[in-house]
């Protein structure tokens, strides 16, 4: 499972290089890396705190589902059409 997750992470950075303007690839890659770092650090702390307070992971999983649904909604609402070459 870890190998599959690592493979997907490489695809995210390749997508950044394809979609971001050339002069902004470094900055966008930094933001993506920071988001990944926070995503690997904050949720385990939150889940541990919720489990310690309630003795169950249920509320933490509900919160994770709500955040994921919000991210999907935001992504769909703000997506842009791909830029195509002239005449293609």
N, C-alpha and C positions, 0 to 999 in steps of 0.2 A: 504494500500500500504506500509506503514511504517513497519508493521508486516512482510510482505513478504520480504522486503529488509533486515530486521533484521535476518530473518530465513536464507536467502542466505548468509549473512555475517558469521553466525556460520558454515555453510557448507564450506566456504573458509578456516577457521582455522582448521576444521577437515581434509580437504584435505592436508593441510600443514603437519599435524602430520602423515598422511599416506605416503606422497611422499618424505619428506625430511629425510636425514639420522638422526638417533636418536641423535647424538651429536650436530646437527645443528638446531634442531627444534626451540629452543628459539630464535636464531638469525634470522631465516627465518620468524618466527611469528612476530618479531619486525619490519622487513622490510615490511611485508604485512600490519601490523597495521599503520606504518608510511605512506605507500602509500595511504591507505584508508583515513587517516587524511588529507593528502594533497589534495586528490581527493574531499573531502568535503569542503575544505577551499578555494583553488585557483580558481576553475571554477566559483563559484558565484561572486568572485571579478572581474574576467575577463569579465564575461557576463555583470555585472553592468557597468564596464568601457566602454565596446563596446556599450551598450544601451545608456549610457550617451553621448557618442561621436556621435553616428549615429541616435539614436531614434528608432532603430530596433534591434531585436535579431537575424536577419538573418545571419550576419557575424559570430556571436558567435556560432550559431548552425552549420554553415559550418565548423568552426574551430574544434568544438567538433567532428563532423563526420570524419574529416581528422585524428584527433588524435586517434579516435577509430579504424579507418581502419588501421592506422599504428600499433596499438597495436595488432590487429588481425594478420596482416602480420608478425610481429615480433614473435608472439606466434607460428604461424604455421611453421615459418622458424627455430625456435630453439627448437621445442618440441623433447622430447626423448621418446623412446619406454619404456613401463613399464617393470620393472624388475620382472621376474617370478621365482618361486621356481624351483629348479632343478628337472627335471622329470615331471613337470606339463604341 
